[in-house]
Structure formats: structure tokens, C-alpha cells
Amino acid sequence: MGNKGLDEAVGEHFGRVPNYTVFDTETEEVTILDNTSEHMGGSGFPAEILARAGINTMLCGGLGRRAISMFEGSGVMVYVGARGTVQETIEMWKAGQLQAATDENACAQHAYRGQGIGGGQGHHHH
């Protein structure tokens, strides 16, 4: 949800968070990427931003089918069920507690029909 690195809260809406926290599992270096996608008034999709940054694994709370297939097309593994802080999410992932994203566990609400018109999607908890 911001730029506090490992202490930052994980957002619920993958496409609409202001920042993505990148954690290098080899160097343990943390980098913050701004979400410059069309959801935030920029261009392109979050999946493209992250793939360009050389990400190979993405952990999130939940995301829609279209985003999942974009990540798959970019060779990025996606895991859902992230919650708490970035640090807690990385620990859960290392412990094998996050699910690989599939069509079955995609958020149905995220079907991209006129995203942002009225914005009445509300919060949904997984």
C-alpha cells in the first residue's frame, strides 16, 4: 500500500495499490516500484510493469483472471492469499502457505468491465 518496504501492508486490490514492493530473495534487497498502470491514471497493466522489472514471482491478496493470464504469459508465478505485512507475506510464501493463482481462485469481481465507472466494487475478503 506504500513505500515502507517489508513493514508495509499488503493491499487487497492488486491493480489499485499505489506501489509494489520488490524483494530480492538472493540479496534480500527491497525496491519500491510505483504503480504507473492505467488503473492509476498511467498506461499499461501492473503485470507488464512487474514483468519488465524482471520479477518472477508475485504475491498478492487476490486478482482477476485477466491479470493471472497476463502474468502467466510473462512467465511470472502468482500466489494469492497474501495478507498482513510484506514481511509476513514473504514468510507465508516461504512456508508454502500461499496458493498458486488459477482461474478457479481468481476474483470474479475483477472481470474488467469498464473498470472504475462508479467504482462500486466494494471490499471483498478472501
N, C-alpha and C positions, 0 to 999 in steps of 0.2 A: 504493500500500500504506500510505500515511500522509500526513503533512502537511508534507513538505519541499518542496512546490511542484515546480519544474522539475527538481530533483535527485532527486525521489522515484522509486522503482522502480515500473514498471507491473505490476499484478497479473495472474495467469493467469486467475483466475475472475472475470469481470466482476461477477457478482451478489454475490460474497462479499468484496470488498475493503472495508476499513473506511472509506475516503474516496475521493472523486472530485476530481481536480484540474481546475479550470476555467481555461482560458487564453483571454483575450480577444485575438483576433488583431489588433484595431484598436488597443487601448490597451496591449497586452502585459501587462495586469494579471492576476494569478493569484489565484484564490479557491479555498478548500478547502470542499467540501461533504461532510458526514458521510453515510454510507450508513445511512439510517434505515429501510431496507426490511425486509420480512418475513424476508429471509434472515438479517438481523442482529437479529432479535427485535422489530423495529418493525412498520410496516404499509406496504402498498403495494409497488410494484415500483421498482427503480432507474430504469427508463425514465421512470416518472412523475415521480420526483424531479428528474431532469435536464431533462425537458421543461418542468416548472414553473419551472425556473431560467432558462428561455429559451435553452437550448443548441440549436444547430442542426447540430452535427457531433460525433460521439462516436468516439473512437479507443480500441480495446481489443485485448487479446490474442486473445480468442475469446469467443463467446457462443452461446446456443442459439436455435433457430428462434423460440420464443415471444417472446423478448426482441427479436429482429430485427423481428418483425411489430409489436410494441408501439412500437418506435421509428419504424418506417415510418408507423404510424397517427398518431404525434405530429409527423410531418414532420421527423424528425431523421435525417440521413445517418449511417450507421455504417460504420466501416472497421475491418477486423481485421488482425492481423499485428503489432500493436504489441509492442515488447519494449525492454528496457533502461530508460532513464530517461524521464520525461515529456518532457524537452527533446529527447532523441534521437528519440522517437516523433513529436513535432511536426515535427522536421526531415525525417523519413522521409515524413510525410504531405505536407509542402510539396513534396517532391521527387517526389511521385506514386508512392511505393513501397509504400503500403498498399492492400489490396484492399477494394473496397466489399463489405459483408456481404450474402450471399444465402443462400437455403435450401441451396444446394449446399455452401457452406463453413461452415455452422453446425456447432457441435459436437454431434454426435449424442448424446453422453453427457449433454447438458444437457436432454434431454426431461424436463420437470418431473413425474416420477412420485415422489410422496412425498419431495420434496427433504429431505435432512437425516436421513432414517431410516438410522441406521447410518453414513451419510456415507462409504460405501466406494467413492467415485468415483475416488480416487487422483489423481495428477497426469497430465495428458496434454499433450504438446508438439505444437505445430502446425508 
